[in-house]
């Protein structure tokens, strides 16, 4: 259970994994919830303003949802808060109607990591309320060690706070013992800024390989199912080390 990097052998003790688009396949549900929230604030489909807003949503995926709406409504905090509340209601409603499903190989990956002594923390841009609902729906309490949202750590992605909070709470001695996986550029920035040895971009979510490399991905994976082999064997996928500015 070691990763060879720059001539050194670094044991991975903590895996910080994103939720939407990385471990659960709810990307379309999240996108619809953003669209509905924006529409309630008078930015309706078919307009240039709506197109610009959705481009911002796509670029900002992985960041705290309230920050996404603050970017769309920069001069109106009340409007941003109202849109965020609508987003949460819409997404929770979608969970109630359709449930949530792990992406293929996710449960097996979680089990392999923990069986090998690697602690698992789920990190997200959702609020604590949404995160609790997601965890309850998935029934993953016995498969993870910790789950964090921005309000638990101080700042959300692309800042490194959630990864660093996981390091402190789970008693990890060195940030180089951390591996991060996510599907967005902000996930990659967060991982690189935290000092994690492995920052793996997965292609099951919102951003392309090029966007993940731009964010600083050290490896590119087809899915989270490939993550344990990377962590345990030090396999390199994509060879993008040092490709991005932080």
C-alpha positions as CSV (number, residue, x, y, z in Angstrom):
1,X,0.0,0.0,0.0
2,X,2.6,2.5,-1.1
3,X,2.9,5.0,-3.9
4,X,6.3,5.7,-5.5
5,X,6.6,9.4,-6.2
6,X,9.8,11.4,-7.1
7,X,12.0,8.5,-5.8
8,X,10.3,8.3,-2.4
9,X,7.9,5.8,-1.1
10,X,4.8,7.4,0.5
11,X,2.2,5.3,2.2
12,X,-1.3,6.5,1.5
13,X,-3.3,6.7,4.8
14,X,-6.3,8.9,3.7
15,X,-8.5,9.0,0.6
16,X,-10.6,12.2,0.2
17,X,-13.2,11.5,-2.4
18,X,-15.7,13.8,-4.1
19,X,-19.4,12.9,-4.2
20,X,-21.4,14.1,-7.2
21,X,-19.9,12.8,-10.5
22,X,-17.1,10.9,-8.7
23,X,-18.7,8.3,-6.3
24,X,-22.4,8.9,-7.1
25,X,-24.0,9.3,-10.5
26,X,-26.2,12.3,-9.9
27,X,-24.6,14.8,-12.3
28,X,-27.8,15.3,-14.3
29,X,-29.9,15.8,-11.1
30,X,-27.5,18.4,-9.8
31,X,-27.6,20.2,-13.2
32,X,-31.4,20.3,-13.2
33,X,-31.5,21.6,-9.7
34,X,-29.1,24.5,-10.6
35,X,-31.3,25.2,-13.7
36,X,-34.5,25.3,-11.7
37,X,-32.9,27.5,-9.0
38,X,-31.7,30.0,-11.6
39,X,-35.1,30.1,-13.3
40,X,-36.9,31.0,-10.1
41,X,-34.8,34.2,-10.0
42,X,-36.0,35.3,-13.4
43,X,-33.2,33.9,-15.5
44,X,-35.2,31.6,-17.8
45,X,-34.1,29.0,-20.5
46,X,-33.7,30.4,-24.0
47,X,-32.1,33.7,-22.9
48,X,-28.5,34.8,-23.1
49,X,-28.5,35.4,-19.3
50,X,-29.5,31.8,-18.7
51,X,-26.8,30.5,-21.0
52,X,-24.2,32.5,-19.3
53,X,-25.4,31.4,-15.9
54,X,-25.3,27.8,-16.8
55,X,-21.7,28.2,-18.2
56,X,-20.8,29.6,-14.8
57,X,-22.4,26.7,-13.1
58,X,-20.5,24.2,-15.2
59,X,-17.1,26.0,-14.7
60,X,-17.7,26.2,-10.9
61,X,-18.8,22.7,-10.3
62,X,-17.3,21.3,-7.1
63,X,-17.3,24.7,-5.4
64,X,-19.8,25.4,-2.6
65,X,-23.3,25.8,-4.1
66,X,-23.9,29.1,-2.4
67,X,-20.7,30.4,-3.9
68,X,-21.8,29.3,-7.3
69,X,-25.0,31.4,-6.9
70,X,-23.0,34.4,-5.5
71,X,-21.1,34.3,-8.7
72,X,-24.3,34.5,-10.7
73,X,-25.9,37.2,-8.5
74,X,-22.8,39.1,-7.3
75,X,-24.6,42.2,-6.1
76,X,-27.6,40.5,-4.5
77,X,-26.9,38.2,-1.5
78,X,-30.6,37.7,-0.9
79,X,-31.1,36.5,-4.4
80,X,-28.1,34.2,-4.1
81,X,-29.5,32.7,-0.9
82,X,-33.0,32.3,-2.4
83,X,-31.6,30.5,-5.4
84,X,-29.5,28.3,-3.1
85,X,-32.5,27.4,-1.1
86,X,-34.4,26.5,-4.3
87,X,-31.5,24.3,-5.4
88,X,-31.5,22.4,-2.1
89,X,-35.3,21.8,-2.3
90,X,-35.1,20.7,-5.9
91,X,-32.2,18.4,-5.3
92,X,-33.7,16.8,-2.2
93,X,-37.0,16.4,-4.2
94,X,-35.1,14.6,-7.0
95,X,-33.4,12.3,-4.4
96,X,-36.9,11.5,-2.9
97,X,-38.3,10.6,-6.4
98,X,-35.3,8.8,-7.9
99,X,-33.0,7.9,-5.1
100,X,-29.2,7.8,-5.6
101,X,-27.0,5.2,-7.1
102,X,-23.2,4.8,-6.6
103,X,-21.2,4.8,-9.8
104,X,-20.0,1.4,-10.9
105,X,-17.2,0.1,-8.7
106,X,-17.6,2.7,-6.0
107,X,-18.7,0.5,-3.2
108,X,-16.0,-2.1,-4.0
109,X,-13.4,0.7,-4.1
110,X,-14.5,2.0,-0.6
111,X,-14.3,-1.5,0.8
112,X,-10.8,-2.1,-0.7
113,X,-9.5,1.1,0.7
114,X,-10.8,0.6,4.2
115,X,-9.8,-3.1,4.3
116,X,-6.2,-2.0,3.6
117,X,-6.3,0.5,6.5
118,X,-6.8,3.6,4.3
119,X,-9.3,6.1,6.0
120,X,-12.0,7.4,3.7
121,X,-13.4,10.9,3.8
122,X,-16.1,12.2,1.4
123,X,-15.9,15.9,0.6
124,X,-18.5,17.9,-1.2
125,X,-19.7,21.4,-2.1
126,X,-23.2,20.6,-0.8
127,X,-24.5,22.0,2.5
128,X,-24.5,19.9,5.6
129,X,-28.2,19.3,5.2
130,X,-27.8,18.0,1.7
131,X,-24.8,15.9,2.6
132,X,-26.7,14.3,5.5
133,X,-29.6,13.5,3.2
134,X,-27.2,11.9,0.6
135,X,-25.4,9.8,3.2
136,X,-28.7,8.6,4.7
137,X,-30.0,7.7,1.2
138,X,-26.8,5.8,0.4
139,X,-26.5,4.1,3.8
140,X,-22.7,4.4,3.6
141,X,-22.1,5.0,7.4
142,X,-20.1,1.7,7.6
143,X,-18.1,2.4,4.5
144,X,-16.5,5.8,5.3
145,X,-14.7,7.4,8.3
146,X,-15.8,11.0,7.7
147,X,-17.8,13.3,5.5
148,X,-17.2,17.0,5.2
149,X,-18.9,20.0,3.6
150,X,-17.6,23.6,3.4
151,X,-19.2,24.7,6.6
152,X,-17.3,22.0,8.5
153,X,-14.0,23.3,7.4
154,X,-14.2,27.0,6.9
155,X,-13.9,27.3,3.1
156,X,-15.0,25.0,0.3
157,X,-13.1,24.0,-2.9
158,X,-11.0,25.1,-4.6
159,X,-9.4,26.0,-1.3
160,X,-7.7,23.1,0.6
161,X,-9.6,23.4,3.9
162,X,-11.7,20.3,3.7
163,X,-8.8,18.0,2.9
164,X,-6.7,19.6,5.6
165,X,-9.6,19.3,8.1
166,X,-9.8,15.6,7.3
167,X,-6.1,15.2,7.9
168,X,-6.5,16.8,11.4
169,X,-9.7,15.0,12.4
170,X,-8.5,11.6,11.3
171,X,-5.0,11.9,12.7
172,X,-3.0,11.7,9.5
173,X,0.7,12.6,10.2
174,X,1.7,14.0,6.8
175,X,-0.3,15.6,3.9
176,X,1.8,13.5,1.5
177,X,-0.1,10.5,2.9
178,X,-3.3,11.8,1.3
179,X,-4.8,10.8,-2.1
180,X,-7.7,13.0,-3.5
181,X,-10.1,12.0,-6.3
182,X,-12.7,14.1,-8.0
183,X,-14.3,15.0,-11.3
184,X,-13.9,18.8,-11.4
185,X,-11.1,21.3,-11.8
186,X,-11.9,22.7,-8.3
187,X,-11.3,19.2,-6.9
188,X,-7.9,19.1,-8.5
189,X,-7.0,22.6,-7.2
190,X,-8.1,21.7,-3.7
191,X,-6.0,18.5,-3.8
192,X,-2.9,20.2,-5.1
193,X,-3.1,23.1,-2.7
194,X,-3.5,20.6,0.3
195,X,-0.2,18.9,-0.6
196,X,-1.7,15.5,-1.3
197,X,0.6,13.1,-3.1
198,X,-2.1,11.8,-5.4
199,X,-4.7,14.1,-7.0
200,X,-6.7,11.9,-9.4
201,X,-9.1,13.3,-11.9
202,X,-12.0,10.9,-12.8
203,X,-13.8,11.1,-16.1
204,X,-17.3,10.2,-14.9
205,X,-18.4,13.7,-14.1
206,X,-18.5,17.2,-15.4
207,X,-15.1,18.2,-16.5
208,X,-12.9,17.0,-19.3
209,X,-9.4,15.5,-19.1
210,X,-8.0,18.9,-20.2
211,X,-9.8,20.8,-17.4
212,X,-8.7,18.2,-14.8
213,X,-5.1,18.6,-16.0
214,X,-5.4,22.4,-15.9
215,X,-6.5,22.1,-12.3
216,X,-3.4,20.1,-11.4
217,X,-4.4,16.4,-11.7
218,X,-1.4,14.1,-11.1
219,X,-3.3,11.1,-12.6
220,X,-6.4,10.7,-14.8
221,X,-8.7,7.7,-14.2
222,X,-11.7,6.4,-16.2
223,X,-13.6,6.0,-12.9
224,X,-13.2,5.7,-9.1
225,X,-13.1,1.9,-9.6
226,X,-9.5,2.4,-10.7
227,X,-8.5,4.4,-7.6
228,X,-7.5,1.6,-5.3
229,X,-5.0,0.1,-7.8
230,X,-3.5,3.6,-8.2
231,X,-3.2,4.1,-4.4
232,X,-1.9,0.6,-3.7
233,X,0.3,0.1,-6.7
234,X,1.5,3.6,-7.6
235,X,0.3,3.1,-11.1
236,X,0.5,6.2,-13.3
237,X,-2.4,7.0,-15.6
238,X,-2.1,10.0,-17.9
239,X,1.3,11.1,-16.7
240,X,0.3,14.8,-16.1
241,X,2.5,15.5,-13.1
242,X,3.4,19.2,-12.9
243,X,1.1,20.1,-15.9
244,X,-0.9,22.8,-14.2
245,X,-0.5,26.1,-12.5
246,X,-1.8,26.2,-8.9
